[in-house]
Amino acid sequence: LDCFSIPVVMFISWRLFRAQFRRVHFGGAFLCILGLGLLVMSDSLVGGSNQSSEEPAQNPFLGDVLVMIGATLYGISNTGQEYMVKERDRVEFLAHLGSFGALIGGIQMGITEHNEIHNFFVNASLLNFAYLLGFNCCLLGMYILVPILLELSSATFMNLSLLTADFYSLAVAIFLFN
């Protein structure tokens, strides 16, 4: 369902940046929306049951709508990032992202996760801190490289690249882990 971000990014890029798309691009966006419709219909007919969980979903349609809202917001965010990187300076973008992201994320984390933070520091081992450090290093790399990618290409290209990563991870998992 996260493929819905591609038509959203295409539409916003077309309106905001006057991006030119060919028929094959619109055909791909149509396939995304068609696949999305089939997934939503499948969830409605099957009842959202998942083989990995024991209980079926209570309201699969609501879950699908929430995923589409999230994909829409993600597409808006990526297009906004592209606008900031192309119209302003990359360093200014990263400075604002880091400053406001740390402030807003810290407030959200303090409100919603304060018990988990306390338990983490009370019960944490060195390995847990290593995992946290590794995760943060990966995020740092992503947040530094995404503006470069957006400066050189577009938010549409980035969303397509992120979705093809699912395919590549599946192929690697099949070949490495059978």
CYANA upper distance limits for C-alpha pairs under 8 A (distance plus 0.5 A):
  1 LEU  CA     36 LEU  CA      6.23
  1 LEU  CA     39 LEU  CA      7.90
  1 LEU  CA     64 ASP  CA      7.84
  1 LEU  CA     67 VAL  CA      7.07
  1 LEU  CA     68 MET  CA      7.09
  1 LEU  CA     71 ALA  CA      8.33
  2 ASP  CA     67 VAL  CA      7.33
  2 ASP  CA     68 MET  CA      7.33
  2 ASP  CA     71 ALA  CA      5.90
  3 CYS  CA      7 PRO  CA      8.48
  3 CYS  CA     32 CYS  CA      6.61
  3 CYS  CA     36 LEU  CA      8.14
  3 CYS  CA     71 ALA  CA      7.93
  3 CYS  CA    163 LEU  CA      7.61
  4 PHE  CA      8 VAL  CA      7.14
  4 PHE  CA     32 CYS  CA      7.02
  4 PHE  CA     33 ILE  CA      7.16
  4 PHE  CA     36 LEU  CA      7.66
  4 PHE  CA     68 MET  CA      6.92
  4 PHE  CA     71 ALA  CA      6.37
  4 PHE  CA     72 THR  CA      7.41
  5 SER  CA      9 VAL  CA      6.52
  5 SER  CA     68 MET  CA      8.49
  5 SER  CA     71 ALA  CA      5.29
  5 SER  CA     72 THR  CA      5.98
  5 SER  CA     74 TYR  CA      7.07
  5 SER  CA     75 GLY  CA      5.32
  5 SER  CA    159 ASN  CA      7.71
  6 ILE  CA     10 MET  CA      6.61
  6 ILE  CA     29 ALA  CA      7.25
  6 ILE  CA     32 CYS  CA      8.23
  6 ILE  CA     75 GLY  CA      7.54
  6 ILE  CA    156 THR  CA      6.82
  6 ILE  CA    159 ASN  CA      6.74
  6 ILE  CA    160 LEU  CA      7.51
  7 PRO  CA     11 PHE  CA      6.54
  7 PRO  CA     29 ALA  CA      5.82
  7 PRO  CA     32 CYS  CA      8.08
  7 PRO  CA     33 ILE  CA      8.26
  8 VAL  CA     12 ILE  CA      6.73
  8 VAL  CA     72 THR  CA      6.61
  8 VAL  CA     75 GLY  CA      6.21
  8 VAL  CA     76 ILE  CA      7.77
  9 VAL  CA     13 SER  CA      6.37
  9 VAL  CA     75 GLY  CA      5.56
  9 VAL  CA     76 ILE  CA      7.21
  9 VAL  CA     78 ASN  CA      8.01
  9 VAL  CA     79 THR  CA      6.74
  9 VAL  CA    155 ALA  CA      7.13
  9 VAL  CA    156 THR  CA      6.27
 10 MET  CA     14 TRP  CA      6.49
 10 MET  CA    156 THR  CA      6.65
 11 PHE  CA     15 ARG  CA      6.76
 12 ILE  CA     16 LEU  CA      6.22
 12 ILE  CA     17 PHE  CA      8.30
 12 ILE  CA     76 ILE  CA      7.97
 12 ILE  CA     79 THR  CA      7.46
 13 SER  CA     17 PHE  CA      5.60
 13 SER  CA     18 ARG  CA      6.94
 13 SER  CA     19 ALA  CA      6.16
 13 SER  CA     79 THR  CA      7.33
 13 SER  CA    155 ALA  CA      8.45
 13 SER  CA    156 THR  CA      8.38
 14 TRP  CA     18 ARG  CA      5.07
 14 TRP  CA     19 ALA  CA      5.01
 14 TRP  CA     20 GLN  CA      7.23
 14 TRP  CA     21 PHE  CA      8.45
 15 ARG  CA     19 ALA  CA      8.05
 21 PHE  CA     25 HIS  CA      6.33
 21 PHE  CA     26 PHE  CA      7.56
 22 ARG  CA     26 PHE  CA      7.11
 23 ARG  CA     27 GLY  CA      6.49
 24 VAL  CA     28 GLY  CA      6.67
 25 HIS  CA     29 ALA  CA      6.81
 26 PHE  CA     30 PHE  CA      6.52
 27 GLY  CA     31 LEU  CA      6.70
 28 GLY  CA     32 CYS  CA      6.82
 29 ALA  CA     33 ILE  CA      6.85
 30 PHE  CA     34 LEU  CA      6.50
 31 LEU  CA     35 GLY  CA      6.45
 32 CYS  CA     36 LEU  CA      6.54
 33 ILE  CA     37 GLY  CA      6.62
 34 LEU  CA     38 LEU  CA      6.78
 35 GLY  CA     39 LEU  CA      6.67
 36 LEU  CA     40 VAL  CA      6.73
 37 GLY  CA     41 MET  CA      6.57
 38 LEU  CA     42 SER  CA      6.43
 39 LEU  CA     43 ASP  CA      6.61
 40 VAL  CA     44 SER  CA      6.70
 40 VAL  CA     61 PHE  CA      7.35
 40 VAL  CA     64 ASP  CA      6.94
 41 MET  CA     45 LEU  CA      6.65
 42 SER  CA     46 VAL  CA      6.41
 42 SER  CA     47 GLY  CA      8.48
 42 SER  CA     48 GLY  CA      8.39
 43 ASP  CA     47 GLY  CA      5.94
 43 ASP  CA     48 GLY  CA      5.08
 43 ASP  CA     49 SER  CA      8.20
 43 ASP  CA     60 PRO  CA      6.60
 43 ASP  CA     61 PHE  CA      7.57
 44 SER  CA     48 GLY  CA      7.08
 44 SER  CA     60 PRO  CA      7.06
 44 SER  CA     61 PHE  CA      6.85
 47 GLY  CA     56 PRO  CA      7.44
 47 GLY  CA     57 ALA  CA      7.47
 47 GLY  CA     59 ASN  CA      8.43
 47 GLY  CA     60 PRO  CA      6.99
 48 GLY  CA     56 PRO  CA      6.45
 48 GLY  CA     57 ALA  CA      5.72
 48 GLY  CA     58 GLN  CA      8.41
 48 GLY  CA     59 ASN  CA      8.11
 48 GLY  CA     60 PRO  CA      5.56
 49 SER  CA     53 SER  CA      8.26
 49 SER  CA     55 GLU  CA      7.63
 49 SER  CA     56 PRO  CA      4.72
 49 SER  CA     57 ALA  CA      6.44
 50 ASN  CA     54 GLU  CA      8.03
 50 ASN  CA     55 GLU  CA      8.27
 50 ASN  CA     56 PRO  CA      6.89
 50 ASN  CA     57 ALA  CA      8.31
 59 ASN  CA     63 GLY  CA      7.05
 60 PRO  CA     64 ASP  CA      6.71
 61 PHE  CA     65 VAL  CA      6.68
 62 LEU  CA     66 LEU  CA      6.62
 63 GLY  CA     67 VAL  CA      6.73
 64 ASP  CA     68 MET  CA      6.76
 65 VAL  CA     69 ILE  CA      6.66
 66 LEU  CA     70 GLY  CA      6.63
 67 VAL  CA     71 ALA  CA      6.60
 68 MET  CA     72 THR  CA      6.55
 69 ILE  CA     73 LEU  CA      6.69
 70 GLY  CA     74 TYR  CA      6.54
 71 ALA  CA     75 GLY  CA      6.60
 72 THR  CA     76 ILE  CA      6.72
 73 LEU  CA     77 SER  CA      6.52
 74 TYR  CA     78 ASN  CA      6.64
 75 GLY  CA     79 THR  CA      6.65
 76 ILE  CA     80 GLY  CA      6.55
 77 SER  CA     81 GLN  CA      6.63
 78 ASN  CA     82 GLU  CA      6.71
 78 ASN  CA    155 ALA  CA      6.22
 79 THR  CA     83 TYR  CA      6.68
 79 THR  CA    155 ALA  CA      6.15
 80 GLY  CA     84 MET  CA      6.69
 81 GLN  CA     85 VAL  CA      6.61
 81 GLN  CA     93 PHE  CA      8.49
 81 GLN  CA    147 PRO  CA      8.01
 81 GLN  CA    150 LEU  CA      8.21
 82 GLU  CA     86 LYS  CA      6.52
 82 GLU  CA    147 PRO  CA      7.95
 82 GLU  CA    150 LEU  CA      5.95
 82 GLU  CA    151 GLU  CA      7.55
 82 GLU  CA    154 SER  CA      7.12
 82 GLU  CA    155 ALA  CA      6.61
 83 TYR  CA     87 GLU  CA      6.23
 83 TYR  CA     88 ARG  CA      8.32
 84 MET  CA     88 ARG  CA      5.79
 84 MET  CA     89 ASP  CA      7.86
 84 MET  CA     90 ARG  CA      8.23
 84 MET  CA     93 PHE  CA      6.93
 85 VAL  CA     89 ASP  CA      6.31
 85 VAL  CA     90 ARG  CA      5.65
 85 VAL  CA     93 PHE  CA      6.94
 85 VAL  CA    147 PRO  CA      6.77
 85 VAL  CA    150 LEU  CA      7.45
 85 VAL  CA    151 GLU  CA      6.58
 86 LYS  CA     90 ARG  CA      8.42
 86 LYS  CA    150 LEU  CA      8.32
 86 LYS  CA    151 GLU  CA      6.46
 88 ARG  CA     92 GLU  CA      7.67
 88 ARG  CA     93 PHE  CA      7.84
 89 ASP  CA     93 PHE  CA      6.77
 90 ARG  CA     94 LEU  CA      6.74
 90 ARG  CA    147 PRO  CA      6.94
 90 ARG  CA    148 ILE  CA      8.28
 91 VAL  CA     95 ALA  CA      6.57
 92 GLU  CA     96 HIS  CA      6.69
 93 PHE  CA     97 LEU  CA      6.53
 94 LEU  CA     98 GLY  CA      6.44
 94 LEU  CA    143 TYR  CA      8.35
 94 LEU  CA    144 ILE  CA      8.05
 95 ALA  CA     99 SER  CA      6.54
 96 HIS  CA    100 PHE  CA      6.34
 96 HIS  CA    101 GLY  CA      8.23
 97 LEU  CA    101 GLY  CA      5.85
 98 GLY  CA    102 ALA  CA      6.35
 99 SER  CA    103 LEU  CA      6.82
100 PHE  CA    104 ILE  CA      6.41
101 GLY  CA    105 GLY  CA      6.08
102 ALA  CA    106 GLY  CA      6.17
103 LEU  CA    107 ILE  CA      6.77
104 ILE  CA    108 GLN  CA      6.68
105 GLY  CA    109 MET  CA      6.42
106 GLY  CA    110 GLY  CA      6.47
107 ILE  CA    111 ILE  CA      6.71
108 GLN  CA    112 THR  CA      6.54
108 GLN  CA    113 GLU  CA      8.36
109 MET  CA    113 GLU  CA      5.62
109 MET  CA    114 HIS  CA      7.27
110 GLY  CA    114 HIS  CA      5.55
113 GLU  CA    117 ILE  CA      6.65
114 HIS  CA    118 HIS  CA      6.76
115 ASN  CA    119 ASN  CA      6.71
116 GLU  CA    120 PHE  CA      6.47
117 ILE  CA    121 PHE  CA      6.92
118 HIS  CA    122 VAL  CA      6.66
119 ASN  CA    123 ASN  CA      6.31
119 ASN  CA    124 ALA  CA      8.17
120 PHE  CA    124 ALA  CA      5.64
124 ALA  CA    128 ASN  CA      6.46
124 ALA  CA    129 PHE  CA      7.73
125 SER  CA    129 PHE  CA      7.23
126 LEU  CA    130 ALA  CA      6.76
127 LEU  CA    131 TYR  CA      6.75
128 ASN  CA    132 LEU  CA      6.74
129 PHE  CA    133 LEU  CA      6.54
130 ALA  CA    134 GLY  CA      6.58
131 TYR  CA    135 PHE  CA      6.64
132 LEU  CA    136 ASN  CA      6.68
133 LEU  CA    137 CYS  CA      6.63
134 GLY  CA    138 CYS  CA      6.78
135 PHE  CA    139 LEU  CA      6.83
136 ASN  CA    140 LEU  CA      6.54
137 CYS  CA    141 GLY  CA      6.71
138 CYS  CA    142 MET  CA      6.74
139 LEU  CA    143 TYR  CA      6.56
140 LEU  CA    144 ILE  CA      6.63
141 GLY  CA    145 LEU  CA      6.54
142 MET  CA    146 VAL  CA      6.37
143 TYR  CA    147 PRO  CA      7.68
144 ILE  CA    148 ILE  CA      7.82
145 LEU  CA    149 LEU  CA      6.79
146 VAL  CA    150 LEU  CA      6.60
147 PRO  CA    151 GLU  CA      6.44
148 ILE  CA    152 LEU  CA      6.73
149 LEU  CA    153 SER  CA      6.40
149 LEU  CA    154 SER  CA      7.84
149 LEU  CA    158 MET  CA      7.80
150 LEU  CA    154 SER  CA      5.48
150 LEU  CA    155 ALA  CA      6.60
150 LEU  CA    158 MET  CA      7.78
153 SER  CA    157 PHE  CA      7.06
153 SER  CA    158 MET  CA      8.34
154 SER  CA    158 MET  CA      6.88
155 ALA  CA    159 ASN  CA      6.65
156 THR  CA    160 LEU  CA      6.73
157 PHE  CA    161 SER  CA      6.56
158 MET  CA    162 LEU  CA      6.64
159 ASN  CA    163 LEU  CA      6.73
160 LEU  CA    164 THR  CA      6.71
161 SER  CA    165 ALA  CA      6.93
162 LEU  CA    166 ASP  CA      7.91
163 LEU  CA    167 PHE  CA      7.99
164 THR  CA    168 TYR  CA      6.97
165 ALA  CA    169 SER  CA      6.50
166 ASP  CA    170 LEU  CA      6.71
167 PHE  CA    171 ALA  CA      6.71
168 TYR  CA    172 VAL  CA      6.60
169 SER  CA    173 ALA  CA      6.52
170 LEU  CA    174 ILE  CA      6.64
171 ALA  CA    175 PHE  CA      6.71
172 VAL  CA    176 LEU  CA      6.27
172 VAL  CA    177 PHE  CA      8.37
173 ALA  CA    177 PHE  CA      5.79
173 ALA  CA    178 ASN  CA      7.32
174 ILE  CA    178 ASN  CA      5.15
